[in-house]
Amino acid sequence: MASSTTTVSRPAPFRGIGRSLLLTLPMALWSLLIFAPTFRTPEHDHQISSLLVITFMTTLFFLMMRTGKTYRWRRIFFVAVGFLFPVGFISSLIALRGSMSIPIERMVTGDTPFCYMVFPMLIVPAALTRTLIFPGSILPTESNPHSIAAMIALWLGMTLVLGKAWCGYACFFGGIEEGFSSIAKRPRIRRIDPRFRLVPWAILLFVVLLSAALFEPVYCSWLCPFKAVTEFPSVHSIESAIQTAIFIMLFAGLVVLLPLLSKKRTQCAFFCPFGAFQSIFNKIHLFTIRFDREKCVDCSLCQSVCPMMAISPESVREGKTLLNCMKCGACVDSCRKGAAVWHLKGTKVGLHPERARLFFLYGAWAMATMFGGYILANAIDMTLHFLPFHF
Amino acid sequence: MRNRISTFLAYLGAGLTLLIAALVPFVLMGAFTNAIAHAGLHVDENYTGGSVARVLERNGYKILIYQPVRPHFLQRTVPFVQIAFEPVSALPAEVNEVIDLDSDGKPDVQIRFKTPADPQTALHGDALALDGKFLSFENIGNDSFSRMVIRIGNRILVRVPMSH
């Protein structure tokens, strides 16, 4: 377990300012490239929000380079995305249709944004009948740019780069939980049965099979806690009232209350079937976290700080994290012996951990800027739009 | 030697990952979107209403009759036939149509609804089954996917449930 520290002197920065700036330069250029189209529009709100996001993302990356820490700065971005996503999304819905509920007319016309959580449930019905069991349009339309094909393409591209790190650098739902799990100083719930780690796999299997049999996205219809902060079918029957009550209870319990009490991302670690699905990509993803057994003193600090419970005593002994590691860097940042290291598969453990970190972070932050940055810009844009004055 | 090869391959893979990251927003997303769009996938007919089987021409407006939509596997929906009336601007103030849905020469349903002047007005309508294959309903709006009378743009969609 973690022992309390009495350090008074500030640790030296990991890198000098010049070198940190140099390493940040590619990411600053990338941010400019991603947001360049908004500077060609005449709307000043778009330009201001883009400029803020470019500054925000570049500053955080600089701090990662300067301090050598990953988790702390990534968390600021991730929590911001988590809490600002509903702001942008809900205000868009209110502006578009005056409500968070989806009327049946919108489902018939396919004017419903596609959500990546449904992917695992689409696979079997699509393979067997070429049918997508989710309302939406396959190609982007003027009223629905988040079409099925565009969102699957986005997920596919990002998953090639991020793998399971999707859960730590892209999933705005996870950002909400990470926010709540960061509030308390110490966890009230300290002991969680490690067998709970298997629950997401059981839910994944359950929803995939049941969705294929019932030909409807069962998780979205009945179990998704994030319906409470996005959109849900309008309540017009006892069934839809029960569904809405379940969404709200799961959100309150798994996304707010348990993360507050345990300092873990409980929904992600013990419930989310999409997270389990993304874990499969850890098998083929090149980047991972490893433990240098020669340096490790078995203090268990890495296990206590891991928000996903992706480290067990056995896995540390084997020098690895578990399959559900999302590469947030919490264990590496907290390890006082330098035993937890970033690693590129195929290379020697601990030989060039910073090189592995840099390779990973450039790809991950590029995706975070593209996807999360867009969400942040949209939310800021909507907020500016509702201000009594305009720029 | 083996270590050198695996190290070389590892860094080659890491470089390729970065290249993919750079290509995602500018090349890969478009390419993947096109590939998925041309994969022959379609959205469940339960949402879309399926494909048009035939068109009946009326005085100034058309009635589109769709293929029956039946549940897949254990899908908890009732089979239905979608009918579209378009354009709304050409419809009479009150629509009262007897329609042969299955082309057997006999009337199957009588559809009745008042054409709303305001697109925002909630629409309700009735269907009277004239054949045992179909089910009647009364004063129905956007009830369920298999039983509805709704307005979408310049068309009115009616879904008539089937008995089996």
Interface residues (C-beta under 8 A of the other chain):
Chain A: W30 I34 P103 I104 E105 M107 V108 T109 G110 P125 A126 T129 R130 T131 L132 I133 F134 P135 G136 S137 I138 L139 P140 S147 I148 A149 A150 I152 A153 L154 L156 G157 M158 L160 V161 A212 A213 L214 F215 E216 H236 L286 F287 L344 K345 G346 T347 K348 A356 F359 F360 Y362 G363 A366 M367 M370
Chain B: N3 S6 T7 L9 A10 Y11 G13 A14 G15 T17 L18 I20 A21 A22 L23 V24 P25 L28 M29 G30 A31 F32 T33 N34 A35 I36 A37 A39 G40 L41 H42 V43 D44 E45 N46 Y47 T48 G49 P71 H72 F73 L74 Q75 R76 N142 D143 S144 F145 M148 I150 R151 I152 G153 L157
